[in-house]
């Protein structure tokens, strides 16, 4: 065998080992899902989203893969179906209200709704620059507002069940309120976002709007915003706050209609979005998202996870 062949064999063996180590550790009585369970993964034609879709399907669920680009979506679904996995595809752009509406109508007609929503679609920061702020509107619109619109459109379609439905938001440690290297410098705003009694959709929206206003007038550098990958960090800060807010709102749902919502940080993953500069594989990056999606519902809502453990917001 050639050196290249041996290297390939070692990589495949390592991936198999990772797969075995990272199987969802539930007993059959805890396994609440089946092939009838419908999971939607946004932005899943490549990278972390693709791997989340693959792992959910490998666990026996029916997965809806989505992509803005129809051609890339069909290419992704073909590759996964060739592995014998149960997936379907539909075009979806989360910043386009008409696209979301069409998707909602399609999934209601063909599947009667969904059980799991993984909000993965997003826009990354610019590799090689701590602050390329001119794309701030697109980053905020996609990572926060688009995810929010998608969530609000899917909640009415989430199927009632004894085990409850799931929403998992793919976020980042860069959006933590008290991150050691990237905390929100505005102490008053940080305290408001941290307090459950102060947290509201109006506050989160106003925070995003304030940031964009300061970007436009050039005053954002003195606004107390995170200093690393600022626009991306603010978008994930807003998403984290929205996750906590929705957990509180959804906690009032009656039994049989429960929806559990959490977010997670996949880590610094080797994907096209990071310019392949990450230090972990997409398989590893997807793992905690799949784990969070399949947790027994009573165990967690409104939490932030990384490496299958809870971290602070």
C-alpha positions as CSV (number, residue, x, y, z in Angstrom):
1,X,0.0,0.0,0.0
2,X,1.3,3.5,-0.8
3,X,2.0,6.1,1.8
4,X,-1.1,8.1,0.6
5,X,-3.2,4.9,0.9
6,X,-2.0,4.3,4.5
7,X,-2.7,7.9,5.4
8,X,-6.3,7.6,4.0
9,X,-6.8,4.3,5.9
10,X,-5.6,5.9,9.2
11,X,-8.0,8.9,8.7
12,X,-10.9,6.5,8.0
13,X,-10.1,4.4,11.1
14,X,-9.9,7.6,13.2
15,X,-13.3,8.8,11.9
16,X,-14.8,5.4,12.8
17,X,-13.3,5.7,16.3
18,X,-14.8,9.2,16.7
19,X,-18.2,8.0,15.5
20,X,-18.2,5.1,18.1
21,X,-17.1,7.4,20.9
22,X,-19.8,10.0,20.0
23,X,-22.9,7.8,19.7
24,X,-25.8,9.3,21.5
25,X,-25.5,7.6,24.9
26,X,-29.2,6.9,25.6
27,X,-30.9,3.7,26.6
28,X,-33.8,2.5,24.5
29,X,-36.3,4.0,27.0
30,X,-34.7,7.4,26.6
31,X,-34.7,7.2,22.8
32,X,-37.8,9.3,22.1
33,X,-37.4,9.7,18.4
34,X,-38.0,7.4,15.4
35,X,-38.0,7.4,11.6
36,X,-41.2,9.4,11.8
37,X,-39.4,12.2,13.6
38,X,-38.8,15.1,11.2
39,X,-35.7,17.3,11.7
40,X,-35.0,20.4,9.7
41,X,-31.5,21.7,9.4
42,X,-31.0,25.1,7.8
43,X,-27.9,25.9,5.7
44,X,-27.0,22.2,5.6
45,X,-25.6,21.7,2.1
46,X,-22.0,21.9,3.5
47,X,-19.9,22.2,6.6
48,X,-21.3,21.8,10.1
49,X,-24.9,21.9,8.9
50,X,-24.2,19.0,6.5
51,X,-22.7,17.0,9.2
52,X,-25.5,17.7,11.6
53,X,-28.0,16.5,9.0
54,X,-25.9,13.4,8.3
55,X,-25.6,12.5,12.0
56,X,-29.3,13.0,12.7
57,X,-30.2,10.8,9.7
58,X,-27.7,8.2,10.9
59,X,-29.5,8.1,14.2
60,X,-32.7,7.1,12.4
61,X,-34.6,10.4,11.9
62,X,-36.0,11.8,8.7
63,X,-34.0,14.9,7.9
64,X,-34.9,17.9,5.7
65,X,-31.7,19.4,4.3
66,X,-32.0,23.0,3.2
67,X,-29.8,25.3,1.1
68,X,-30.1,28.7,-0.5
69,X,-28.7,27.3,-3.7
70,X,-30.8,24.6,-5.3
71,X,-27.9,23.0,-7.2
72,X,-25.7,22.7,-4.1
73,X,-28.6,21.4,-2.1
74,X,-29.3,18.6,-4.7
75,X,-25.6,17.7,-4.7
76,X,-25.5,17.4,-0.9
77,X,-28.7,15.4,-0.7
78,X,-27.5,13.0,-3.4
79,X,-24.2,12.3,-1.5
80,X,-26.1,11.6,1.7
81,X,-28.7,9.4,0.2
82,X,-26.0,7.3,-1.4
83,X,-25.0,6.4,2.2
84,X,-28.5,5.0,2.6
85,X,-29.7,7.8,4.8
86,X,-33.3,9.2,4.9
87,X,-33.2,12.8,3.8
88,X,-35.2,15.2,1.6
89,X,-34.3,18.6,0.2
90,X,-36.0,22.0,-0.1
91,X,-34.6,25.4,-1.0
92,X,-34.6,27.9,1.8
93,X,-33.2,31.4,2.4
94,X,-33.8,32.5,6.0
95,X,-33.5,36.2,5.2
96,X,-36.2,35.9,2.5
97,X,-39.7,35.9,4.0
98,X,-41.2,34.5,0.8
99,X,-38.7,31.6,0.9
100,X,-39.6,30.8,4.5
101,X,-43.3,31.0,3.7
102,X,-42.9,28.5,0.8
103,X,-40.9,26.2,3.0
104,X,-43.4,26.3,5.8
105,X,-46.2,25.4,3.3
106,X,-44.2,22.6,1.8
107,X,-43.3,21.0,5.1
108,X,-46.8,21.3,6.4
109,X,-48.3,19.7,3.3
110,X,-45.7,16.9,3.0
111,X,-44.9,16.0,6.6
112,X,-47.6,17.6,8.7
113,X,-44.9,19.7,10.5
114,X,-41.6,19.1,12.2
115,X,-40.2,17.9,15.5
116,X,-36.7,19.3,15.5
117,X,-35.4,22.6,14.1
118,X,-31.6,23.2,13.9
119,X,-30.9,26.8,13.1
120,X,-27.5,26.4,11.5
121,X,-27.6,28.9,8.5
122,X,-25.4,31.8,9.1
123,X,-22.7,34.2,7.9
124,X,-19.2,34.0,9.3
125,X,-16.7,36.7,10.1
126,X,-14.0,37.6,7.7
127,X,-10.9,35.4,8.1
128,X,-7.7,37.4,8.5
129,X,-9.4,40.5,10.0
130,X,-10.7,41.0,13.5
131,X,-13.2,43.6,12.2
132,X,-14.4,43.8,8.7
133,X,-17.4,45.8,9.7
134,X,-18.8,46.8,6.3
135,X,-20.7,43.5,6.1
136,X,-22.4,44.1,9.5
137,X,-25.9,44.4,8.2
138,X,-25.8,41.1,6.4
139,X,-24.2,39.3,9.4
140,X,-26.8,40.7,11.8
141,X,-29.7,40.1,9.3
142,X,-28.7,36.5,8.8
143,X,-27.4,35.3,12.1
144,X,-29.9,37.0,14.3
145,X,-33.0,38.3,12.5
146,X,-33.1,35.4,9.9
147,X,-32.8,32.8,12.6
148,X,-35.5,34.6,14.6
149,X,-37.9,34.7,11.6
150,X,-37.3,31.1,10.8
151,X,-38.0,30.1,14.4
152,X,-41.2,32.1,14.7
153,X,-42.4,30.6,11.4
154,X,-41.7,27.0,12.4
155,X,-43.0,27.1,16.0
156,X,-46.7,26.8,14.9
157,X,-45.7,23.8,12.8
158,X,-43.9,21.9,15.5
159,X,-45.8,18.6,16.2
160,X,-47.4,18.1,19.6
161,X,-46.0,15.0,21.4
162,X,-45.4,13.6,24.9
163,X,-41.6,14.2,24.5
164,X,-41.8,17.7,23.1
165,X,-40.2,19.4,20.1
166,X,-36.7,20.7,19.9
167,X,-34.9,23.9,18.6
168,X,-31.1,24.1,18.6
169,X,-29.4,27.3,17.6
170,X,-25.8,27.1,16.4
171,X,-24.1,29.9,18.2
172,X,-20.6,30.8,19.4
173,X,-18.6,31.6,22.5
174,X,-17.8,34.9,20.9
175,X,-21.3,35.9,21.7
176,X,-21.0,35.4,25.5
177,X,-21.8,38.4,27.6
178,X,-18.8,37.9,29.9
179,X,-16.3,36.2,27.7
180,X,-12.8,36.7,29.0
181,X,-11.4,38.1,25.8
182,X,-14.5,39.5,24.1
183,X,-17.0,40.7,26.6
184,X,-19.6,43.4,26.0
185,X,-18.0,46.6,27.3
186,X,-21.3,48.5,27.9
187,X,-21.9,47.5,31.5
188,X,-25.5,48.8,31.7
189,X,-26.5,46.9,28.5
190,X,-24.6,43.8,29.7
191,X,-26.5,43.8,32.9
192,X,-29.9,44.3,31.1
193,X,-29.2,41.4,28.8
194,X,-28.1,39.2,31.7
195,X,-31.2,39.8,33.9
196,X,-34.1,37.5,33.0
197,X,-36.6,40.2,34.2
198,X,-35.1,42.8,31.8
199,X,-34.8,40.5,28.8
200,X,-37.2,41.2,26.0
201,X,-37.4,41.0,22.2
202,X,-37.5,44.8,22.1
203,X,-34.3,45.0,24.1
204,X,-32.5,42.5,21.9
205,X,-33.7,44.1,18.6
206,X,-32.8,47.5,20.0
207,X,-29.3,46.3,20.8
208,X,-28.8,45.0,17.2
209,X,-30.2,48.2,15.8
210,X,-28.0,50.4,18.0
211,X,-24.9,48.5,16.9
212,X,-25.8,48.9,13.2
213,X,-26.5,52.6,13.7
214,X,-23.1,53.1,15.2
215,X,-21.5,51.1,12.4
216,X,-23.1,53.5,9.9
217,X,-21.9,56.7,11.7
218,X,-18.5,55.2,12.6
219,X,-18.9,55.4,16.4
220,X,-19.0,51.7,17.0
221,X,-15.4,51.5,18.0
222,X,-16.2,53.5,21.2
223,X,-19.5,51.9,21.8
224,X,-18.3,49.1,24.1
225,X,-18.9,46.3,21.6
226,X,-16.8,43.1,21.6
227,X,-13.4,43.8,20.0
228,X,-12.9,40.5,18.2
229,X,-14.9,39.8,15.0
230,X,-17.3,42.4,16.2
231,X,-20.3,42.1,13.9
232,X,-20.3,38.3,14.2
233,X,-19.9,38.5,18.0
234,X,-22.8,40.9,18.3
235,X,-25.0,38.7,16.1
236,X,-24.3,35.7,18.3
237,X,-24.8,37.7,21.4
238,X,-28.3,38.6,20.2
239,X,-29.0,35.0,19.2
240,X,-28.0,33.8,22.7
241,X,-30.2,36.3,24.3
242,X,-33.1,35.3,22.0
243,X,-32.6,31.7,22.9
244,X,-33.0,32.5,26.6
245,X,-36.0,34.6,26.0
246,X,-37.7,32.0,23.9
247,X,-37.0,29.3,26.5
248,X,-38.9,31.5,29.0
249,X,-41.8,32.1,26.7
250,X,-42.1,28.5,25.6
251,X,-41.9,27.1,29.1
252,X,-45.6,28.1,29.5
253,X,-46.7,25.7,26.8
254,X,-49.1,23.0,28.0
255,X,-48.0,19.4,28.3
256,X,-48.0,17.7,24.9
257,X,-47.1,21.0,23.2
258,X,-43.7,21.6,24.9
259,X,-40.8,23.0,22.9
260,X,-37.3,22.9,24.3
261,X,-34.8,25.4,22.9
262,X,-31.0,25.5,23.5
263,X,-27.9,26.8,21.7
264,X,-24.4,25.5,21.3
265,X,-20.9,26.5,20.2
266,X,-19.4,24.0,17.7
267,X,-15.9,25.3,18.2
268,X,-13.3,26.4,15.7
269,X,-14.2,23.9,12.9
270,X,-12.3,23.3,9.7
271,X,-14.9,24.4,7.1
272,X,-15.1,26.7,4.1
273,X,-16.6,29.4,6.4
274,X,-13.5,29.4,8.5
275,X,-11.2,29.2,5.5
276,X,-10.3,25.7,6.7
277,X,-8.3,27.2,9.5
278,X,-10.2,25.5,12.3
279,X,-8.6,22.9,14.7
280,X,-11.5,20.3,14.8
281,X,-13.4,18.4,12.2
282,X,-16.9,19.1,11.1
283,X,-17.8,15.7,12.6
284,X,-16.7,16.9,16.0
285,X,-18.2,20.3,15.6
286,X,-21.6,18.8,14.8
287,X,-21.6,16.4,17.6
288,X,-22.9,18.6,20.4
289,X,-25.6,20.0,18.2
290,X,-26.9,16.5,17.5
291,X,-26.6,15.6,21.1
292,X,-28.6,18.7,22.2
293,X,-31.3,18.0,19.6
294,X,-31.8,14.5,20.9
295,X,-31.6,15.1,24.6
296,X,-34.7,14.1,26.6
297,X,-36.7,17.3,26.7
298,X,-37.1,17.6,30.4
299,X,-33.3,17.8,30.8
300,X,-32.6,21.2,29.3
301,X,-34.0,24.4,27.9
302,X,-32.5,27.8,27.6
303,X,-29.0,26.4,28.0
304,X,-25.7,27.0,26.2
305,X,-23.6,24.0,25.4
306,X,-20.1,23.2,24.1
307,X,-18.4,19.8,24.0
308,X,-21.6,18.2,25.5
309,X,-21.4,20.3,28.6
310,X,-23.2,23.5,29.8
311,X,-21.3,26.8,29.6
312,X,-22.4,30.2,30.8
313,X,-24.0,32.8,28.5
